[in-house]
């Protein structure tokens, strides 16, 4: 459960503590579920500025987020990688 007003996330009734940027990334992808975004597009939407991170930094944010919200971070169900393009929030759930 994602509560945008309280900026909280719950998994099986327990709150998951996310950093402000992790929450922003998750909420951006969730609000646009099914749409594929490049790392640059995610960065621009969340940081509200031109893309300045190395690709590995955005990948690290996604990896940390997956470890917190996914049952199996190496086989994600929520934040999906679209190889060669970027990421999307699964709209089939």
HELIX and SHEET records of a PDB file:
HELIX    1   1 UNK A   20  UNK A   31  1                                  12    
HELIX    2   2 UNK A   39  UNK A   47  1                                   9    
HELIX    3   3 UNK A   55  UNK A   69  1                                  15    
HELIX    4   4 UNK A   73  UNK A   75  5                                   3    
SHEET    1   A 3 UNK A   2  UNK A   3  0                                        
SHEET    2   A 3 UNK A   8  UNK A  11 -1                                        
SHEET    3   A 3 UNK A  14  UNK A  16 -1                                        
SHEET    1   B 2 UNK A  79  UNK A  82  0                                        
SHEET    2   B 2 UNK A  86  UNK A  89 -1                                        
END                                                                             
